[in-house]
Amino acid sequence: MECMAEEALKSREEYVAPVLRGRPGRMPPEDSAEITRKVTALAVAIGLFFAISKFFIYQETHSIGVLSSLVHSALDVFASISTFVAVRYAVQKPGASYKFGHGKAESFAAVLQVCLIVVAAAHLMTEALAHLDNPEPVERTGLAIGALIVFIFVSVGLLMAQGWAIRATGSIAVRGDRAHYLADMLANMFVIAGILFASYTPLKRADTVVGILMGLWLLFTALRISRIAWAQLMDQELPEEERDLIIKLAMQDKAVRAVHDLRTRASGPHIHIQMRLDLDAELSLSQAHDVILEAEQRMMQVYKAADILIHPHPTGCHETHGNIRFRGDD
């Protein structure tokens, strides 16, 4: 069995390659924590820079588009701070009262982000509608456009860093934070377009329309983030390709005849896996233990932040275990 386990570990990349990266559980919690700590600290710093800069730009230009972007950036700061705290709490070791860990702190941070986005959207659309019939002229357009172009380039750098962090860790909190800054970057582009139309074309209400469009965009962003957070909070199963990979890793030992009752869920940087393995009935308890242990080790090689629970079951035995309500059809 030792040789079989070594061969399985060598061939695991065959199964890992086709699976999408950036999924929870793939990276050791300590490494994941180091990455998310750095990228969330960077996001807070950049969010503060954006919010303060846009406040002074709005004072000079009185652009509704700049105001909409300012409100968005101010909420980005609050969202980034919640993410900053959540990713640090989520990687704490399980304790006596929280034996499944604290990973869902990331999901709660994402829910807070959704609430902030909805509030921002309501505020922006209210302000925009109030100015629709009485548009105000945009002052010092050159200053506004130049500053917004700088913000766009800074946003691109942050989005690249966050994208790398998501691919490495699969963090839902960072994913939600990235959605904020992606929307902020697009907002800056819309604002530039709105200022140009309002200043150099007969379309004087274009700057105001940008505020309405941004409100709608924020609501769309909130919907996307809420779906991801809902999936983790409600313990949705991992994607099918991940479940298929787990089954393949378990079945690499010929002593394993079948996999049943596979249950999976993500919790921040961690994942939890439960299953029943059908084994040869002739195996001794010690041999069955070795098979289970090696199957767990194969999975841990791929899912380094996984909590795995495997129940051995003799092939040919038709007795079932546990509450029928929670048994799958497999």
TIMAR-638752 format. One line per 2 residues: number of its first residue (from 0); their letters; for each residue y, x, z of C-alpha. Coordinates in steps of 0.25 Angstrom, whole numbers. Layout:
<nodes>
NUM = a = Y/X/Z; ...
</nodes>
This chain:
<nodes>
0 = me = 0/0/0; 9/12/2
2 = cm = 8/16/-12; 11/2/-17
4 = ae = 23/1/-8; 29/14/-14
6 = ea = 26/9/-28; 33/-4/-25
8 = lk = 45/3/-19; 46/12/-32
10 = sr = 46/0/-41; 56/-9/-33
12 = ee = 67/-4/-42; 60/-12/-54
14 = yv = 63/-25/-46; 76/-21/-41
16 = ap = 82/-17/-54; 82/-31/-61
18 = vl = 88/-38/-48; 103/-40/-47
20 = rg = 110/-30/-37; 120/-34/-27
22 = rp = 110/-43/-19; 110/-43/-4
24 = gr = 99/-35/3; 98/-24/-7
26 = mp = 106/-13/1; 104/-8/15
28 = pe = 114/-16/24; 121/-3/29
30 = ds = 124/1/14; 128/-13/11
32 = ae = 137/-13/23; 144/0/19
34 = it = 147/-5/5; 152/-19/9
36 = rk = 161/-13/21; 168/-4/11
38 = vt = 170/-14/0; 175/-25/10
40 = al = 185/-15/16; 190/-12/2
42 = av = 192/-27/-1; 200/-30/12
44 = ai = 209/-18/9; 211/-22/-6
46 = gl = 213/-37/-2; 224/-33/8
48 = ff = 231/-25/-3; 230/-36/-13
50 = ai = 235/-47/-3; 247/-39/2
52 = sk = 251/-34/-12; 251/-48/-18
54 = ff = 259/-54/-6; 270/-44/-10
56 = iy = 268/-47/-25; 269/-62/-23
58 = qe = 282/-60/-15; 288/-53/-27
60 = th = 283/-62/-38; 281/-76/-32
62 = si = 269/-77/-41; 259/-89/-38
64 = gv = 248/-81/-45; 251/-69/-36
66 = ls = 251/-78/-24; 238/-84/-28
68 = sl = 232/-69/-29; 239/-66/-15
70 = vh = 232/-78/-8; 219/-74/-15
72 = sa = 220/-59/-10; 224/-64/4
74 = ld = 211/-71/5; 204/-60/-1
76 = vf = 208/-52/11; 202/-62/21
78 = as = 190/-63/12; 188/-48/12
80 = is = 190/-46/27; 179/-57/29
82 = tf = 170/-49/20; 174/-36/27
84 = va = 169/-42/40; 157/-49/34
86 = vr = 150/-38/27; 151/-29/40
88 = ya = 145/-40/49; 134/-44/38
90 = vq = 128/-30/39; 126/-30/54
92 = kp = 112/-29/59; 105/-41/63
94 = ga = 106/-44/78; 98/-53/88
96 = sy = 106/-65/84; 107/-63/69
98 = kf = 94/-57/65; 96/-60/51
100 = gh = 109/-52/51; 123/-55/48
102 = gk = 123/-55/33; 128/-69/31
104 = ae = 142/-64/36; 144/-61/22
106 = sf = 142/-75/17; 151/-81/28
108 = aa = 162/-71/23; 160/-76/9
110 = vl = 161/-91/14; 175/-86/21
112 = qv = 179/-81/7; 176/-94/0
114 = cl = 184/-101/10; 196/-92/8
116 = iv = 195/-93/-7; 195/-108/-6
118 = va = 208/-107/3; 214/-98/-7
120 = aa = 211/-106/-19; 217/-119/-12
122 = hl = 230/-111/-8; 232/-105/-22
124 = mt = 230/-118/-29; 239/-125/-20
126 = ea = 250/-115/-22; 248/-115/-37
128 = la = 249/-130/-39; 262/-130/-30
130 = hl = 268/-120/-40; 263/-127/-53
132 = dn = 275/-136/-55; 285/-126/-50
134 = pe = 280/-112/-55; 288/-100/-49
136 = pv = 291/-88/-58; 284/-75/-56
138 = er = 293/-64/-52; 290/-49/-54
140 = tg = 279/-51/-63; 277/-36/-66
142 = la = 275/-33/-51; 265/-44/-50
144 = ig = 257/-41/-62; 256/-26/-59
146 = al = 252/-28/-45; 241/-38/-49
148 = iv = 236/-28/-59; 234/-18/-48
150 = fi = 227/-28/-40; 217/-31/-51
152 = fv = 213/-16/-52; 211/-15/-37
154 = sv = 203/-28/-38; 194/-22/-48
156 = gl = 191/-10/-40; 188/-19/-28
158 = lm = 179/-28/-36; 171/-16/-41
160 = aq = 169/-11/-27; 165/-25/-22
162 = gw = 156/-27/-34; 149/-14/-31
164 = ai = 147/-18/-16; 141/-32/-21
166 = ra = 131/-25/-30; 127/-16/-19
168 = tg = 126/-25/-7; 126/-40/-13
170 = si = 137/-43/-2; 141/-58/-3
172 = av = 153/-55/5; 158/-44/-4
174 = rg = 154/-53/-16; 163/-64/-10
176 = dr = 175/-54/-8; 173/-49/-22
178 = ah = 175/-63/-27; 188/-63/-20
180 = yl = 193/-51/-26; 188/-54/-40
182 = ad = 196/-67/-39; 208/-59/-34
184 = ml = 207/-50/-46; 206/-62/-56
186 = an = 218/-68/-49; 226/-56/-51
188 = mf = 223/-57/-66; 227/-72/-66
190 = vi = 239/-69/-59; 244/-59/-69
192 = ag = 241/-69/-80; 249/-80/-73
194 = il = 261/-71/-70; 261/-66/-85
196 = fa = 260/-81/-90; 271/-86/-79
198 = sy = 281/-74/-82; 279/-72/-97
200 = tp = 275/-86/-103; 280/-100/-102
202 = lk = 267/-103/-93; 275/-102/-80
204 = ra = 265/-109/-72; 254/-99/-76
206 = dt = 256/-91/-63; 253/-104/-55
208 = vv = 241/-108/-63; 235/-94/-59
210 = gi = 236/-99/-45; 228/-111/-48
212 = lm = 217/-104/-56; 216/-94/-45
214 = gl = 213/-105/-35; 202/-110/-44
216 = wl = 196/-96/-46; 196/-95/-31
218 = lf = 188/-108/-29; 178/-103/-39
220 = ta = 177/-89/-32; 175/-97/-19
222 = lr = 163/-105/-25; 156/-92/-30
224 = is = 157/-85/-16; 153/-98/-9
226 = ri = 140/-99/-17; 136/-84/-13
228 = aw = 139/-87/1; 132/-100/1
230 = aq = 119/-93/-4; 119/-83/7
232 = lm = 123/-93/18; 112/-103/14
234 = dq = 101/-92/13; 99/-94/-2
236 = el = 88/-86/-8; 90/-73/-15
238 = pe = 91/-73/-30; 78/-75/-38
240 = ee = 78/-61/-43; 79/-55/-29
242 = rd = 67/-64/-24; 59/-60/-36
244 = li = 61/-45/-32; 57/-48/-18
246 = ik = 44/-55/-22; 41/-43/-32
248 = la = 43/-33/-21; 34/-41/-11
250 = mq = 23/-42/-22; 22/-27/-26
252 = dk = 11/-26/-16; -2/-31/-22
254 = av = -6/-36/-8; 5/-46/-9
256 = ra = 0/-58/-16; 12/-67/-16
258 = vh = 26/-70/-10; 29/-83/-4
260 = dl = 41/-90/4; 51/-79/0
262 = rt = 64/-82/6; 77/-73/4
264 = ra = 91/-74/8; 103/-65/8
266 = sg = 112/-63/20; 124/-54/17
268 = ph = 118/-40/14; 104/-44/19
270 = ih = 93/-52/13; 82/-59/20
272 = iq = 68/-60/14; 56/-68/19
274 = mr = 43/-70/12; 28/-73/13
276 = ld = 18/-63/6; 4/-67/3
278 = ld = -5/-55/5; -20/-52/4
280 = ae = -27/-59/15; -36/-47/17
282 = ls = -25/-38/21; -25/-35/36
284 = ls = -12/-37/44; -9/-23/44
286 = qa = -10/-22/28; -2/-35/27
288 = hd = 9/-29/36; 9/-17/26
290 = vi = 11/-26/14; 22/-34/20
292 = le = 29/-21/25; 28/-15/11
294 = ae = 33/-27/5; 45/-28/14
296 = qr = 48/-13/12; 48/-15/-3
298 = mm = 58/-26/-2; 67/-18/8
300 = qv = 68/-7/-2; 75/-17/-11
302 = yk = 82/-26/-1; 87/-16/10
304 = aa = 94/-26/18; 83/-37/18
306 = di = 76/-44/30; 62/-46/25
308 = li = 51/-55/32; 37/-56/25
310 = hp = 26/-65/30; 12/-61/25
312 = hp = 2/-72/21; -12/-70/17
314 = tg = -16/-74/3; -24/-87/2
316 = ch = -19/-92/15; -12/-106/13
318 = et = -6/-108/26; 9/-108/26
320 = hg = 19/-103/36; 33/-107/41
322 = ni = 41/-120/39; 37/-127/25
324 = rf = 52/-130/24; 55/-116/21
326 = rg = 43/-111/13; 46/-109/-2
328 = dd = 38/-114/-14; 33/-100/-17
</nodes>
